[in-house]
């Protein structure tokens, strides 16, 4: 059996095992700061939604390692509901008798003790936590390098890649005012980037040294902090792309526009209209070659996400993610279902008390939803009830293709006002 972080479209039998790997890439999970502990736990929660999506993206001969929280009767029933929806949409999904359940803490040790007979084990990324599966120090070293913001800041300019102004300092130097000049030179603000946390949890926009120190208060003085020029969003548009890298070729698998509302990431916009101009494509291929030169490659194909900004023919790369990305999942659902309409992929929350109504709403508008202004593609959910303002809620993850305003109107008519609040924000701010 071969273990790695491969692209989704594999013909061989595969075990999918993914459970919040970002933090353990650079940190010892037993020595996290209080904030890192919270961030890691939140990442584990959200990764459960990815596990559900893998049920839909897998094949009849595949296996999926799910978290034990899914065995709670409410969530087990919801998981079966999602499996039924995947089948109803025509996906060749993983059957229930090939689902495994493992504790989120000690997940990979548990998976390693009960491996099925498959050709591949597919991971979100090669990391420290999943070493019981890959047992490959060299692959771990490669992953730590190509997924490191600090490594990219040092090596990308040497490879001729266009990047924002970026400087790295220890917290001590920042505290002793050694980085003040950078803040003076960058009137649009500074992006603070840290190692080893998932997604937006390791990136902050700050306007001053004081703001920066507040964000990194828990870190030791020796911690390396990346400070990067904040680009003017009036001029630049943020994009992200996934590349497939093999020894023979590098290809673009999908391109997405990042959606923001209230200053925060809220989802991805995916559309056939988002074409990659040749001037941009040449740079993106150069980034893929950079990742491959640093060891991120496999015959089965590996994914490499690139975050970048565009303005006309100009392109600036802010970071790379040599692993599966959150946007790879919706792009793969759309590809397999042959959906060519503009689509929005997003996380949202719904009340636990409305679980039956939400299921009915999902079934009513489920792809292909022939004749409707929009179609609903479920991807996943998190098996945790989170209390917010006195009411228990849970996360749902989906793609809405077609008329997003029609989706918002439909959910308002079918559900209470507090269901899918992020959809309202997306319609009001991100798509306006």
N, C-alpha and C positions, 0 to 999 in steps of 0.2 A: 504493500500500500504506500502510495506517495502522499505526502502531506505538504500543503502550501496554501497560499492565498491566490487562487486562480479565478479567472473570469467565470461568470455564471454558466455559459453555454458549453457544458462538458457532456460528451457522449458516454463516457464511462460511468459506472456506478459510483456514487459519491455520498459520503457522510458530511453534512453541513454542521459545523460546530462553531458558534459565534456568541460571545458573552462579555461585552464590555472590556476590550483589550487595550484601549489607548493609554490608560494610566500606567499599566505595568510595563510599557515599552521603555520608559525612562526612570520609573520610580519603583521602589520596594513597597509593595502594598501593605506591609506591616509597619511602615514608617511614614505614613501620609500625614500631612497637616490636617486640622479639622475641616478646612474648606475642601481640600483634595478628597477627603473621605466622603463628604457630601456629594461632590461632583462625580466621583467614581460610582457611588451608589445610584445616582440619578442616571448615569450612563448605562449601568446594568439594567435599570428599569426600561429605558428606551430601547436597548438592544433586544429586549424580549419581543418588541414589535417586529424587529428584523427577523427573528426566529420564525414568527408566524408567516411573514412574507416568503421565507425560504420554503415553507410547506407548499406554497403556490408556485414557486419558481422551480422546485425540484421535479424529479421524474418518478415514475412508478417504481423504478429499481433503486431509488435513493433512500437515504435515512436522514433524519433530522434530530438533533439534540436540543430539546426544549428545557426551559427552567421548571423546577418543581412547583412554582406558584401557579402554573397552568393546571395543576391537578385539583385545585379547589373546585368544587362542583359548579359554581357560577362561571368561572373562567374556562373550565373544561367544556362546558356546554357552548360557550362563546367560541372556543377554538374549533369545535365541530361545525358550528355555524359558518365560520370562515372557510373551513375545508369544503363544505358544501357549496359555498359561493364560488370558490376557485374552480370546482368541477363544473358548476353551472355555466361559468364563463368559457369553458372549453380547455382549461389548462390541464396538462398532464402532471398532476400534483402528487406529492408524497402520500401514500395511503396511511391510515391511522395505525395499522399494526407495525409500521416502521418508524413510529415516533418514540423517542426515548425521553425520559425526564430526569433531570439532574439538578442538585442544589446550585444556586448561583455562586455561593461561596464554596470553593473547591470544585467548581464545575468541570474543569479540564481533567483533574485527577479522576473524577468520577467517570467522565467520558472515556478516558484511557483504559479504565478497568472493564469496560463493556463494549469494546469495538466490534461493529458488525463486519461481515466479510464483504468489503467494497474495494474498489481500485484506488479511489482518492479520498482524502479528507480535506475539505475546503474550509479555510479559516478566513475571518474578516481581515486579519493582518497577522503576520508573524510577530509575536510579542513574548514578553516574559511569562505571562500567566499561562499561555498555551504551550509552554515548553514540554510538558508531559506528553504532548502529541507530536510536535515536530522534532524535538531532541536534536536540534541543529544549531550549534553556537554560531556557525558561519552565517547562516540565514538570518539569525537574530541580529548579528552585527550589521548586516546589510540593511535590514529593516530599520534599525536604530539610526543609521546614517541617512538613508533616503527619506525617512519620515521626520527627521529633525529639522526644525526651523533654523536652528543655529548652524547646522551643517550646510543647509541650503544657502543661508546668508553668506557663508564663507566661500562656497565653491561655485555658486551660480554665476557671479560676475567673472570668475576665471574661465567659465565655459562660454562667455559671451552672451548670456541670457539677460534680457532687459528686466531689471528689477527696480523697485523704489529705493530711495536712499535708506540704507539700513545700517545701524550700528549696534554692537553688543557690548553691554557693560555688566559688571557685577552689581548687585544691589548696593554694596558698600560704596562703590564709586558714584552711583546715582545719589545716594544719601549724602555723600560728601560734596555734592554739587559738581561732579565731574562731567555730567551730561547736560548741564544747563544750556550750553551753546546750541545743542541740537533742537531744543524746544524753542529757542529764539529764532533759529533758522527756518522752522517749519510752522508758519502761521495757521495752517489749516488743522493743526493738531498732530498727535503722534499715536500710532498703534503700538500697544504693549503686547508682546507675545511670549508665552511661557511654554515650556516643554511638558509633554505627557498628559494633557487633558483633552477630552473630546470636544470637537466642534468649537462653538462660540465660548466655551468655558475657559479657553486659554488665550483669548484675544479681547483686548479692551481698548477703547478709544479714550484718550486723556488729553487735557488741555494744558497741564502744568506738571512740574516735577512733583508737587505736593499730591496731585491726583494719582500720579504714577506710584508714589510710595504708599498711598492708601491701598491701592490694588494689590501690592506685593508685600503687605505688612507681615504676613505669616512666614515669608521665606527667609532663609538664612542670609547673612551678608555675602556669602560666597556664591549665592545663586546667580546664574547667568540670565540676564534679561535682554530680550531683543526689542529694540526700539526702531520703528519703521515709519517712514513718511506716510501720513494719511492723505490719500488722494481725494481731490475735489470731485464729489459725485455730480456736481453740475456739469463737469467736463467729461468725467469717466463713467462708464457703465460696467458694473461687475458681472462677470460671467464665470462659468465653470464648465469644464469638459472632462470626459473620461476617455483615456486612450487604452487600447489593447496592445500590449507589447509581447512579441515573441522574438526568438533569435533572428528570424527572417524578415520581419516587418513590424511597422508601427502604424496603427490605424486609429481614426477617431470613431468611437462607438456611439457617443451622444454629446450634445451640447445643451446647456441650460442657462437661463438667466436667473440670477438670485433675486428673490422678492423680499422687500423690507416693508415693515409697517411699525410705526412707533419707534423707529430707530433700531429695530431688532429683526433678525432673520425670521421669516415666517413660512418660507416654502421655495419651491422651484417652478419656474415656468418653462415648459417644454413644448416646442412647436416646430413643424417642418419649415416655418419661415425663418427660424434661427440658423441661418447658414453661416459657415465659416469662410470668410474671404481668403483668397490665396495668400495674401500678405500675412494674415494671422496664422493660417495653416502651417506656413513654413516655420514660424517661431515655435508653434506647438509641437511640431515634429522634432525640432531641436531640443525641446524640453524632454520629450520622450527618449531621445537618444542619450541625453544626459542621465536620466534615470537608469537606462539600460547599461550605460557605461559604468555606473556605480553598483551594478549587480542585480538590479530589479528586473528579472526576466525569467521566463520558463517556457518550455516547449508547448505546454498546455495553454499559455497565454495568461498574463497577469494584468490587473487593472492599475492605472495610474491617473488619479484625479489632479487637475490643474486649476487653481484659482487665479483668475487674471482680470485685468481691466482693459477696456478698449475705448479708443477715441479716434474715429476715422480709421486710418490704416495703422495707427499706433497701438501697441500692445505692451502691457507691463505685467509680469508674472509676480504674484505675491507669495505663493507657496505651492508645494506639491504634496499629494497624499498618495503614497505608494501602497495602496490597499483598495478594498471595496470602499465606495463612498455612499453616503445616504441617498444621493441622487441616482446612483446606478440602479437601485431597486425599481423606482417608478419608470425609468427609461426602459428597463428590461421588460416590465409588465406591458408597457405600450408597444414595444417591438413584437412581443409574442402574440399580443391580441390584434396586431396590425391596425392600431388606432393612429390615424393621421391628423386628427383634429388638434388644435391648441389645447394644452392641458396644464393643470396646476396640481402639483403634489405637495401635500402639507400634513403636518400633525395638528390635531385639534383635541378638544376635551368634550365629553358628554357626561351627563349625570348617570350614576349607577342605577338610580331609581327608574330611569327611562330605557334600560337595556333592551326591553322587549320592543318598545317603540322604535328605537334606533335600528334594531335588527329588521323590523318590518320596513322601515324607510330604506335601508340598504338593499333589501330584496326587491322592493318596488322599482328602484332606479338602477338596478344592477346591469352592467354591460351585457348585451349590446343595447338594451333599452331602446329598441327600435321605435322611431317616431318622436322620441323625446328631444328636447333642446340640449340636454346634457346626458352624459352617461357616468355612472359611478363605478370606480374600480377599487375595491377594498384591498388593502395590503396587509395591515396588521393592527394589533392593539396591545396594550400593556395590562397584565393581570394583577393590577394593584389599585385599590380604592384610595384615592388621595382626597383628604378633606380640605375644601376651599370654601370659606365663608359659610361654614356649617353644613355643607352638602358634599357628599362623596361623589367623586368624578373619576373617570379613567381616560387614558389617551387612546385615540384612534388615529390610524394613518391611512391615507387614501389618495387617489388621483381622481380629479374631476375633469373630464374631457368635454369640450364643447362650450356652451354658454354658462359661464360661472355665475353670472347674476341670476340665471334661472335656477341654479342649484341653491343659492342663498334664499331665494323666494320659496322654493319647495321645502327646504328644511324649516323655515319660519312657519310655514303653514302646517307642517306635520309634527313639529316638536316644540318644546318650550323655548323661551327666549335665551336661556343659558346653555343651549346645545350648540355646538360648533361656533363658539365666539370668534375664533381666529378667522373663520371664513368671512365674517362680517368685516374684520379689519383688512383682510386681503382685498375684498371688493372695494372698500372705501378708500384705501390708501395705496396698496401695492399695484393694483390694476387700473387706477384712475388716470 
